[in-house]
Amino acid sequence: MKKIFYFVAMFAMLNLATTSCSKDDDDNKDKNNTENTDNGGNNNGGNTNNGGNENGGNTNNGGNENGGNTNNGGNENGGNTNSLPANPIVVKQSGDFTISMNGENGVAVPGEEVSISFDRFPTNLADFQRTYDELKLTMGGVIVGNLMAYHLYYYDNAVGTAAIKLCNYENNVNSVTSRLHEKFNKNRISDSYCEPYLVASYLEGASPLNAYHPTKPYTVKLRMHPSDARAPQTGGFSFTGVDYTIQIWCNGVKNEDGTYGTWRNVEVLAKKGIKDFTMFNCPSLYVGVAQISFLADPENFEELK
């Protein structure tokens, strides 16, 4: 009788243990389902995905595929978001270049100057595009738009490339991005060839002597090339339109007398039959500038916003 009772007791304990294990498995399963939040229709091993795509477990707030990297619109100016900022960038242009067409020759006023100011840089592609819709209506605006696109490229190559494509003639895109990839390579941030302050060198008030800290609002100075040899009326004409040689003031070039600053040439295309302008050729725009002087206080470059 004792043996029968002992057998029944052991059977009951075994059954209880099995039930307990089954319940623990269910609890763990529920817990795992709670911890793996999926906001886009997929499972990424416990990481949140807010775009519906698979990025190797990293957060993606834009719905694109960047090889596992976070894409937040291109830089860290205002919350890292792809949402369109409520306040548009305020752009003010002083004057405009006087151009006209004489047959197949573009006629302009040599040496004519224009200045453009703006209160901030774009935070993402949508912000850039909204601003560029205004900038592309003038030749000076196209140049400023390129500086903004370069700024985006520094923070995110993909976003910056998309912006550069919007404001450049298609044959100019690859040459620009290949050079910027070298100049804005964060893996070489300590290398003298890496120049995060390149864009700042074109802004009024910035200098190697003050670590390229520009005055605000940001201001860019431009002028039509003053030389007859390079004047737009003798510039090349193609089936796409007329390209004009415009100069932008750069504070990052050291002169023989020890001062800083010089004009750099870029070519802007007046497209045939279209009111918009676009960047046609601009190797001088991404040529190197002087490093921050050891006399600068502070020595480190303060990123533009």
C-alpha positions as CSV (number, residue, x, y, z in Angstrom):
1,M,0.0,0.0,0.0
2,K,2.8,2.4,0.8
3,K,4.4,1.7,-2.5
4,I,1.2,2.5,-4.4
5,F,0.9,5.8,-2.4
6,Y,4.5,6.7,-3.1
7,F,4.0,6.0,-6.9
8,V,0.8,8.2,-7.0
9,A,2.6,11.1,-5.2
10,M,5.6,11.0,-7.5
11,F,3.3,11.0,-10.6
12,A,1.5,14.1,-9.2
13,M,4.7,15.9,-8.6
14,L,6.0,15.1,-12.1
15,N,2.7,16.3,-13.7
16,L,3.0,19.6,-11.7
17,A,6.5,20.2,-12.9
18,T,5.6,19.6,-16.5
19,T,2.7,22.1,-16.2
20,S,4.9,24.6,-14.6
21,C,7.5,24.4,-17.4
22,S,4.8,24.7,-20.0
23,K,3.6,27.9,-18.3
24,D,7.1,29.3,-18.1
25,D,7.6,28.7,-21.8
26,D,4.3,30.5,-22.6
27,D,5.3,33.4,-20.3
28,N,8.7,33.8,-22.0
29,K,7.1,33.7,-25.4
30,D,4.7,36.4,-24.4
31,K,7.6,38.4,-23.0
32,N,9.6,38.1,-26.2
33,N,6.7,39.2,-28.2
34,T,6.4,42.3,-26.0
35,E,10.0,43.2,-26.2
36,N,10.2,42.9,-30.0
37,T,8.3,45.9,-31.1
38,D,7.6,46.0,-34.9
39,N,6.1,49.2,-36.2
40,G,6.6,48.5,-39.9
41,G,5.5,44.9,-40.4
42,N,8.8,43.1,-39.8
43,N,10.8,41.6,-37.0
44,N,14.4,42.8,-36.5
45,G,15.6,40.8,-33.6
46,G,14.2,43.0,-30.9
47,N,15.0,46.4,-32.4
48,T,12.4,48.9,-33.3
49,N,11.8,49.6,-37.0
50,N,9.7,52.6,-37.9
51,G,10.1,52.5,-41.6
52,G,8.9,49.1,-42.6
53,N,12.3,47.9,-44.0
54,E,15.1,45.7,-42.7
55,N,18.3,47.5,-41.7
56,G,20.2,44.8,-39.8
57,G,18.6,45.7,-36.5
58,N,19.2,49.5,-36.5
59,T,16.6,52.1,-36.2
60,N,15.5,53.7,-39.4
61,N,13.2,56.7,-39.4
62,G,13.0,57.3,-43.1
63,G,12.0,54.0,-44.6
64,N,15.1,53.6,-46.7
65,E,18.0,51.1,-46.8
66,N,21.3,52.5,-45.7
67,G,23.2,49.3,-44.9
68,G,22.3,49.3,-41.2
69,N,22.9,53.0,-40.6
70,T,20.5,55.4,-39.2
71,N,19.1,57.9,-41.7
72,N,17.7,61.0,-40.0
73,G,17.6,63.4,-42.8
74,G,21.2,64.3,-43.2
75,N,22.5,66.1,-40.2
76,E,22.0,66.9,-36.5
77,N,20.4,70.3,-36.8
78,G,17.1,70.2,-35.0
79,G,16.0,66.8,-33.8
80,N,17.3,64.3,-36.3
81,T,14.1,63.8,-38.2
82,N,12.8,63.5,-41.7
83,S,9.8,65.7,-40.9
84,L,9.6,69.1,-42.5
85,P,10.5,71.9,-40.1
86,A,7.6,74.3,-39.5
87,N,9.7,77.3,-40.2
88,P,11.1,77.6,-43.7
89,I,14.6,78.8,-44.2
90,V,14.6,82.6,-44.6
91,V,16.6,83.6,-47.7
92,K,17.3,87.3,-48.6
93,Q,19.0,88.2,-51.9
94,S,20.5,91.7,-52.4
95,G,20.2,92.4,-56.1
96,D,20.3,90.0,-59.0
97,F,22.5,89.4,-62.0
98,T,21.4,91.2,-65.1
99,I,21.5,88.8,-68.0
100,S,19.9,88.7,-71.5
101,M,20.2,86.7,-74.6
102,N,21.7,88.0,-77.9
103,G,21.1,85.2,-80.4
104,E,23.1,82.4,-79.0
105,N,25.3,84.5,-76.7
106,G,24.5,85.3,-73.1
107,V,25.0,88.9,-72.2
108,A,25.7,90.0,-68.6
109,V,27.3,92.8,-66.7
110,P,30.9,92.0,-65.9
111,G,31.7,92.5,-62.2
112,E,28.1,92.9,-61.1
113,E,27.8,91.8,-57.4
114,V,25.1,90.1,-55.5
115,S,24.9,88.9,-51.9
116,I,22.6,86.2,-50.4
117,S,21.9,85.7,-46.7
118,F,20.0,82.9,-44.9
119,D,19.2,82.1,-41.3
120,R,20.0,78.4,-41.1
121,F,21.1,75.3,-43.1
122,P,18.5,72.7,-44.1
123,T,18.0,69.8,-41.7
124,N,17.0,67.1,-44.2
125,L,16.2,66.6,-47.9
126,A,12.6,67.8,-47.6
127,D,13.8,71.0,-45.9
128,F,16.4,71.4,-48.6
129,Q,14.0,70.9,-51.5
130,R,11.5,73.4,-50.1
131,T,14.3,76.0,-50.0
132,Y,15.8,75.1,-53.3
133,D,12.5,75.6,-55.1
134,E,13.1,79.3,-54.3
135,L,16.9,79.3,-54.8
136,K,17.0,77.8,-58.3
137,L,15.2,80.9,-59.7
138,T,18.4,82.9,-59.5
139,M,22.0,82.1,-60.5
140,G,23.3,83.2,-57.1
141,G,20.7,81.0,-55.4
142,V,21.9,77.9,-57.2
143,I,25.4,78.5,-55.8
144,V,24.1,78.9,-52.3
145,G,21.9,75.8,-52.8
146,N,25.1,73.8,-53.6
147,L,26.7,74.9,-50.4
148,M,23.6,73.7,-48.5
149,A,23.7,70.4,-50.4
150,Y,27.4,70.0,-49.4
151,H,26.5,70.6,-45.8
152,L,23.9,67.8,-46.0
153,Y,26.5,65.5,-47.6
154,Y,28.9,65.9,-44.6
155,Y,26.3,64.3,-42.3
156,D,24.8,61.8,-44.7
157,N,26.3,60.9,-48.1
158,A,23.0,59.5,-49.5
159,V,20.9,62.5,-48.5
160,G,23.6,64.9,-49.7
161,T,23.9,63.2,-53.0
162,A,20.2,63.5,-53.5
163,A,20.4,67.2,-52.8
164,I,23.4,67.6,-55.1
165,K,21.5,65.9,-57.9
166,L,18.7,68.5,-57.6
167,C,20.9,71.5,-58.1
168,N,23.6,70.2,-60.6
169,Y,23.7,69.4,-64.3
170,E,23.8,65.6,-64.5
171,N,27.4,65.5,-65.8
172,N,28.6,67.4,-62.8
173,V,27.2,65.2,-60.0
174,N,29.8,62.4,-60.0
175,S,32.8,64.7,-59.9
176,V,31.4,66.6,-57.0
177,T,30.4,63.6,-54.9
178,S,33.7,61.7,-55.4
179,R,35.7,64.7,-54.1
180,L,33.3,65.4,-51.2
181,H,33.5,61.7,-50.2
182,E,37.3,62.2,-49.7
183,K,37.0,65.6,-48.0
184,F,34.2,64.7,-45.6
185,N,35.4,61.2,-44.7
186,K,34.9,61.0,-41.0
187,N,37.3,58.0,-40.8
188,R,40.0,60.5,-41.7
189,I,38.8,63.3,-39.4
190,S,42.3,63.8,-38.1
191,D,43.8,63.9,-41.6
192,S,44.5,67.4,-42.9
193,Y,42.8,66.5,-46.1
194,C,39.4,66.2,-44.2
195,E,37.8,69.6,-44.2
196,P,34.5,69.8,-42.3
197,Y,34.8,73.6,-42.5
198,L,34.9,73.8,-46.3
199,V,31.3,75.2,-46.5
200,A,31.9,77.7,-43.7
201,S,34.9,79.1,-45.6
202,Y,32.4,80.7,-48.1
203,L,30.4,82.5,-45.3
204,E,31.0,86.1,-44.3
205,G,33.0,86.5,-41.1
206,A,34.6,83.0,-41.2
207,S,38.4,82.7,-41.3
208,P,41.1,80.2,-40.4
209,L,42.1,82.7,-37.7
210,N,38.7,82.3,-35.9
211,A,38.2,78.6,-36.6
212,Y,35.8,79.4,-39.5
213,H,33.1,80.9,-37.3
214,P,30.8,82.9,-39.6
215,T,28.6,85.8,-38.6
216,K,24.8,85.3,-38.7
217,P,22.7,85.5,-40.7
218,Y,25.0,83.5,-43.0
219,T,26.0,85.6,-46.0
220,V,27.6,84.6,-49.3
221,K,29.1,87.2,-51.7
222,L,29.0,86.7,-55.4
223,R,29.9,88.6,-58.6
224,M,29.8,88.1,-62.3
225,H,33.3,87.5,-63.6
226,P,34.9,90.9,-64.4
227,S,37.3,89.9,-67.1
228,D,36.4,90.1,-70.8
229,A,38.3,86.9,-71.4
230,R,36.0,85.0,-68.9
231,A,32.9,87.1,-69.3
232,P,29.7,85.2,-69.9
233,Q,29.0,86.8,-73.2
234,T,31.9,84.9,-74.6
235,G,31.0,81.7,-72.7
236,G,30.1,78.4,-74.4
237,F,26.7,77.8,-75.8
238,S,25.2,74.3,-76.1
239,F,21.8,72.8,-76.8
240,T,21.1,72.9,-73.1
241,G,21.5,76.7,-72.7
242,V,24.2,79.3,-71.8
243,D,26.7,78.9,-68.9
244,Y,27.8,82.0,-67.0
245,T,31.0,82.3,-65.1
246,I,30.2,83.6,-61.6
247,Q,32.6,84.1,-58.7
248,I,32.1,83.3,-55.1
249,W,34.2,84.8,-52.3
250,C,36.1,82.3,-50.3
251,N,37.8,83.2,-46.9
252,G,39.9,80.1,-46.8
253,V,42.7,81.1,-49.2
254,K,45.8,82.7,-47.9
255,N,47.3,85.5,-50.0
256,E,50.9,86.4,-50.5
257,D,50.5,89.4,-48.1
258,G,49.3,87.2,-45.3
259,T,45.6,88.1,-45.7
260,Y,42.9,85.6,-46.4
261,G,40.2,85.7,-49.1
262,T,39.8,85.4,-52.9
263,W,37.2,84.9,-55.6
264,R,36.6,81.4,-57.0
265,N,35.0,80.6,-60.3
266,V,31.9,78.4,-60.9
267,E,29.7,78.0,-64.0
268,V,25.9,78.3,-63.7
269,L,23.8,77.1,-66.6
270,A,20.8,79.1,-67.8
271,K,18.7,76.3,-69.2
272,K,17.1,76.8,-72.6
273,G,13.4,77.4,-72.4
274,I,13.3,76.9,-68.6
275,K,13.3,79.6,-66.0
276,D,15.4,77.6,-63.5
277,F,19.2,77.7,-63.3
278,T,21.5,74.8,-62.4
279,M,25.2,74.3,-61.5
280,F,27.1,73.4,-64.6
281,N,30.7,73.1,-63.5
282,C,32.3,73.9,-60.1
283,P,35.7,72.3,-59.4
284,S,36.9,75.4,-57.6
285,L,34.0,75.2,-55.1
286,Y,35.4,72.1,-53.4
287,V,39.1,72.8,-53.7
288,G,40.9,72.7,-50.4
289,V,41.1,75.7,-48.0
290,A,43.5,76.6,-45.3
291,Q,43.5,74.6,-42.1
292,I,42.3,76.2,-38.9
293,S,45.1,78.4,-37.5
294,F,46.8,77.4,-34.2
295,L,46.0,81.0,-33.2
296,A,42.3,80.3,-33.4
297,D,40.3,80.4,-30.2
298,P,38.7,78.0,-29.8
299,E,40.8,75.8,-32.2
300,N,38.0,73.4,-33.0
301,F,35.5,74.1,-35.8
302,E,31.9,74.6,-34.6
303,E,29.5,72.8,-36.9
304,L,27.0,75.0,-38.8
305,K,23.3,74.9,-38.0
